[in-house]
């Protein structure tokens, strides 16, 4: 890194002229950098990082003509794996307008600017050291200042993250060339096992010095690789929202376990027809079929009957519309609209149609993949969860190990028997006769889940799937979002099942072989039915 001593440069204009011929900075910018530490005359100030060897050599050759110019070797982040760039974050120079937020730091010091690097900056960066030097009237160093002992620097602490290296790599591979996110959480602790946002960028991107053109390219990329979709991307949750709505309906006695709704492919509200996703209709539906086959009509009517005030009060128990509290500096709260929101946006004459939409996770409801994973962990635990977090332990320089105690436990406050009903209904999604993800059934493990297809005005529908496993003692809760993936069952659910099998050590090849056998048996049975029908149409119809 190229440094300059302000007083020496200002007293030698020729040195500034010589230096500016060798570096790619104009005079105005050079002087801005030179003066970014207020009232500083003698402390060297960083002018350039990652100086190219050609520039270094050219300056060294002319150094005798440039008093006050020096080079210092500084540490630089290096990454063994191209993983979790958004989550790890990056370091960079502290801007002058933010310097007052940090004790004992000055503009130009290197600090965490994003991700874990920023949230845990105080633990990671340690403390600067100082040497006290005596200089003469011409600014020349005479030697150490008498009776002023140097203060050695103190290294920062190391962080052991909750992320599992193999699972993180596996999930990133699953999302290769896709746009979206995978978040996996350990329900019992809130530890984030994997957190993926695609597309992304190489982690070392900000460890290097970005040119203006490189920065502009990243910012203007239509795929928005700088966006941490897992924590900042707010999406309509679609049908993964329905478990919360069902729990709210049962808790408020808006519906009971015996309540039935007839689905004829939609519902006429006033003069507007609200489609169910199955245009032929689901027929008579209870809470079980409403989750298993994801009947929209059931939830249209439940949302309207509950009313906006009770709806918001109950659903917010799962902390929709609120940040999860993860130890990252930027997180979207999503949106769970209430009466005031609707009044502000639509006036006081809005209709029940708005409740129809939010009751199926559409309309104004927005959530992040991280919120969806925390919500799924709550369902796995029967209604409680810990705040998601990324740091498992802090290793201090003195050898002490500290386990952070910042993870807060939340309880949604729903009756235990209601939560068990919801969990059982989720299991029907993957194991029931008409479950929307039943084709992914794995006989080795019970995986309660829920598909979701969320409409968006900007292209094909988004695909969701949330799940936890095993059913009996959950070890992992997963949320998968594939932007414009269209169908949760086919685009998102397979990725969630693969993530779960990876974490539980279940061979993926075994399931593929099992699935192939199932398909062969289905084909055999169909061929047999066709043969019988050809010989005896009446009997064949009974077999079919």
N, C-alpha and C positions, 0 to 999 in steps of 0.2 A: 504494500500500500504506500502511496506517495503522500508525504506529509510536508507541511510548510510551517515555519515559525512566523507569526504575523509581523512582529516588529522588524525582524531582519529583512523580510520581503519588502515592507513599506519603506525601509531606509535604503533599499537598493533597487530602484526602478528598473535598472538594466537586468537584474536577476529575473524579475517578473516577465520582462519582454522575452528573454531567452527561453524561459520555461514555457511560455504560451506558444512558442513556435514548435514545441516538441509534443504538446498534448492537445487532445481534441476538446478543448474548453475555451469559450470566448472570455474576454476580460471581465465582463460583468458577472458571469457565473463564477469565475475564479475568485473574484473579490467577495462575492456573497458567501462562498464556502469558507474563505479565509476568515471572515468576520462573524461566523455564526455562533461563536462563544463570546458572550458579552464581556467587555472589560478585560479581554485576554490579550497579553502581549507576548508571553514567552512559551506558553503551552503549545506544542506542535498540533496542528489541525489536519485531519485527513482531507486530502483533495481528491484522490482517486483510489479505488480498490481494484484488485486484479489487474495490475499494470502489466501490459504485454512485454515480453523480454526485449523486443526491439526498442520500445520506449525507455525501458529501464537502462539499457546499455547506452542509449543516446544521452540520457540525463547524467549518468555516471561519468561519461567522457567529459562533460562540460560542468561538472559539479563545482569546480574551483571558481567558476564565474557565477555561481548561484548559492551564496550563503543563505542558510535557513531552509534549504531543501534537503530532505532526507527520506530514506525508505525504512519501513518497519515490516517485519514478518508478522502476520496475524493469522489466527486460526480460521478455518473455513469449514462449514458443514459439508460432510460427504455422506452419501446414502448407499448402502449396500444393496437395497432392494427398491424397486420402483413401486412403492406402496403408500397408500394413505396420505398422499400429498396434501390434500385439503385439511386433514385432521392434524397431522404433525405441524403444519404451518411453516413459517419461515422467519428468519431474522433479517434485520436491516438497520439502516441508520435512523436514529431518533431525530425527528423533526423538531425545529426550534419551538414551534407552537405547542408541542406536547411535552417538552423537557421538564416543565414545572410539575408534571404528574409523577415524576420519579425522583426519589431522594438520592442525592449524591451522583446524579447523572447529568450529562451535558449534551447539547445538540451535537449530533455526529457519532455519539456512542452507539454501539450495536446492541439492539434489544429485540425481543420477540415481537413480531408485528401481526401474526395471525396464528390460529390454531392453538395447539397445546403450548407451542413456543411462547405465545402471548399470555395465555391464562396462567401459566406456571413460570413466567419470566423471573420473578423474584427468587424462586428456588434454583432455577437453572443458571443464572448469570454470575452468581458470586459477587465479590467486591474487588474494585480496582486497587492496585498498589501504587505507591508513590516513591520516587527518588527526589531528593532535594539537592539541587546543584547550584553552585555559586558562579555567577557570570560577572564579567567586568563591564565597564561603561560602554564598550563596543558590542556587548551581547555575546562575547566569546566565553565558552565554558572554561572555568578555572579548575573546578573539581567539586567533590562533594561538599555540601554546606556543613561546616563544623556544628557539632551538637544537635544535628537533625538526622536521626536515624531513619533509614528507608523503611517504608511500611510495605511488607510483602503482600501481593495479591492473594485473595482467598478463592479457591475454585468453588464453583457452584455444586449443587447436588445432582445426582442422577435420578431419573425417573424410570420406574418399571411400569410399563403400560399394561392395561388389561387386555389389549388386543392380542389375539392368538395368531402368530406369524403364519402358520400353515392355513388356517381358516381364512385369514385376510387375503392371502395370495389366491386361494381357491375361489373366493367370492369375486375377487377382481377379475380372474380369468372367466368366470361365468358371465360377467357383464361386459366382456370384451366386445367392442363395436356396438354396444347397446347404449342407450341414454336412460339413466335412471339411478337407482340406489338399492343397496341391500344393507340392512342393519340387523345384527344378531346380538341379543342380550342374554345374560344368565339371569333368569327370573329371581333366584333366591338372593342375589347380591346387587343387581343393577349394573354389574360390570359389562361393558361393551366388548363383545368378543370379536366383532368385525363391523366395520363401517365403511361402505364403499359408495363413492359418487363418481359417475362416469358421464361424459368424458372428463378427464383430468389433465394433468401436466406432469412432467418429470419433477420429482421432489427437489432436485438441485437447481431448478429454474431460477429461484430467487437467491440461491447461494452465489450465483454468478451475477455479474453486472449486466443488467438488461439495457439494450439500446432502446431509443425512443421507438424505433420501428418494431422491435420485438414486443414491447409493451403494448403498442397500438394493435398489433396482430392478435394478441391474447384478449384484449378488451373487446375487439370488434368481431371476434369469432362467433358466428351464429349459433354454434353449439354450446356457447358459454362455459368453457372449461374451467373458468375461475369460480363458478358457482358451486358451493358445497351443497349439493342437492339434498343430502341426508338431513341437514339441520336448517337449511335456508330455503329449500324448495317447498313452497306451499301448494298443495294439490287438493282437489275434491277427493274425499276418501272413497266415494262410491259405497259399495255394499259391505266393505269391511267395517263400516260404521254401524251396521245393523245390530250387532251384539249389544252395543251400548244402548241403542234405542229399545231393544227388547228388555234389557235389564231395567231400564227406566220405566217402561210400561208395566212390568211385573211389580216393581217396587211401589209404584203409585196406585196399583190396582186398576190401572186403566184397562189392562187385559189380564186374563187369568190363564192358567194352563189349559183350560177347556174352551177358551175363546176360539171361534172359527170365523173365517172370512172366505167369501166365494170370489175367486179371481177368474174373470172372464177375458183376460188379456189386457185389462186396463180398468180405469174408473172414470166416470163422467162427473166432473165437478162443475156445476153451472153449465156453461156451454163449451167447456174445454175437456177434451179427452186426455187423460194421463195414461200413457202406455205402461204396461208391465213389460219387462224385457222379453218374456215369452208371450208372443202375440196370440197364441192359441189358448192361453190361460192355464192356470194351475189347478183350477177347480176349487174344491173345499180345502182350506189351508189352516192349520194350527201353527203354534209357535215353532214346532219341529220342522214342518215343511217350509215355513217362512225363511228359516235359516238354511236348511238343507238345499232347497231349490232356489233360494234367494228371491222370494216373491215380493215384488215391489208394492202390490196393492195392499198387502197386509200392513206394511209400514206406512203407506200413505194414510190409511185410516187411523193407525195407531198415533202417528204424529199429530194429526188434526184433533183427535180426541183428547190427547194429553194437553194440548195448548202450548203456546210459545213459552210462557213463564215456567211452567213445570218442566217442559222439555229442556230449557236452558239450565235450570237448576240441577236437574238430574244428570244430564250428559256432562256438565262441567265437573262432576265428581271424578271423571276419568282425566281431568285436566286438559280436555280439548280447549283450544283457544288460549292456552297458557304455555309458557316455556317449560321444558322438562327440568332445567337446572343443570344440564350437562356442563362439564368444565371446558367449554369452548367459548370464545369471546363473542361470536355472532350466532344467534339462533332465532329463527322465526317463531312467533307465538301461534301462527295459524289464525283461524277465525272460527268462533262459534257464535253466530248472531243471536241477539236477544231482542226484546221488544223495542228498546231504545234504538238499536241499530236499524231495525226495519222502519221505525218512525222517521229517523233521520234520512234514510235513503229513499223511502217511498211515500212519505207522508203518513197520516194516520188511517188511510183508507185501503191499506194493503189487504190482500185476501188470503184465504186458507191455502191457496196454491203454493205460496212460499213455504208453508209448513210441509206440504207434500214433497217438495224438492229436498229440503234439508233432512227430512226423515229417512231418505234413502242415500244420504251423503252427497247430495248434489247442491246446486244453488250456491249460496254464500259460504257453506262450510268448507274450511280449508285445513289441511293437516300436513305435517312433514313426515317423511319416512321414520325419523327418530321417534316422533310422537306415536306413530302407529306401532312401532316396536315396543315402546314403554307400555302402551295400552294393551298389547298382546301379552306382555309379561304380567300385567295386572290380571288379565283373564286367566292366565296359567296358574297364578297363585291363589285364585279365588277372591280377588278384589283388592289386593294390596301390592305395592311395588316400591322398590328403592329408586331414587333418582339415578338415571344413567350416569356413569362416570368412566373416565379413561385412565386414571392413574391408580395403580394397585398399591405401589409402595414408593416411598422416597428414600433413597440411599444417601445419607449425609456424608460429608467428607471425613467426619470424625469416626465413621464406621457405624453410626446409629442407623437403624431402619425404622421408618415411621409409616404407618398405614393411615391414610387420610380418613377423617371422620366426618367428611362433608356430605356424604350420601344420606339424604333424608328419606325416611320411610313415609309413604302416603297410603291412606286407606280410603277406597272409594265409598265405603259405608253401606254397601248393598248387603242384603241378607245372604247368609252362606248358602241356603238352599236355592236361592235365585241364581247365584253365580254358578252353582253346580248344574242347574238346568241349562244355562247358556253354554257351559263347557261341553255338556253332552250333545247339545244341538250342533256345536261346531264339529264334533266327531262324526256326525252324520254327513257333513259336507264331503268328507274324504272316504267314508265307509258305507254311507247309505245308498239305497237302490237308485235314488235320483239325485245324489250329491253332485254338486257342480264340479268337484275335483275328485270324484270317486275313481276316475280312470288312473289316478296316481297311487291307488291303494298299495301299501307295502305290508305284507302279512307279518313282518318281523317287528313292527312297531305301530302304535296307535298315535296318529297325528291329527289332533283337532285343528281345523283351519277355516279360512273363509276367503272366497274369491271376491274380487271387486273389479268392476269396469266403470271408470269415471269419465263422463263426457267432458270434452274441452272444446272451446270454440276455435282452437288453433290446430285442427287436424284430427287424426284418428284418436279414438278413446285411449286413455291411460289404463294400463293393466296393473292390478294390485293382487297381492296375496299375503295374508298373515297366518301364522301357525305357531304352535309350540309342541314340544315333545320331550320325553314320553308323556302320555296323558296322565299316568299315575303319579309320577314324580318328575315334573318338568325340569329339564336341564338347559333348554335353549328356547328362546322366543325370537321369531324372525318376521321381518316385514320386507317385502320386495315390491318395488315400483319399477315398471318399465314404461317410460314415456311413449305414448302412441303405440303401445303394444296390442291394443284393441281388446284382448280377452284375458282376464286374470287367470282363467283355468289353463290356458295354453301358453301364455307368455311369461307369467310371473310364478305360478304355482310350481312348475318343474324346477325352477331355480331354488325355491324355498325348500323343496324336498331334498334336493341335492345338498344344500347347505346343512340341513338337519342330519342327513346320513353321514356326511363328512365329519360332523362334530361328534356323532355317536359311534363312529368307527364301523359303520355298516357299508359293506361293499356295494358300490354302484353297479358294477357289472352283474352282480347276482340279481338285482332288481330288473335290469334290462332283459336278462334271460327269463325271469319269471313273467314279465310282461309279454314277451314273445310267445310263451307257452299259453298264456291266457288268450291272446289273440288267435292262436292256432285252434284252440278249443272252441272259441266262438265261431270261427269259420267252419269247423267240422260240424257243429250243431246246426248251423244254417244250411249247410249242404245236405245234412240228413233230413231236415225239415222240408227242404225243396224236393228231395227225392220222394218223401212220403206224400207230399202234396200232389206231385205229378201222378202218383199211383191212385190216390184217393183224396180228392180236393177237400172233402168235408173233414176227414181226419187230419189232413195236413193243416187246415186252418186251426184246429184245436191244438196241435203241436206248436204252431207258430205263436 
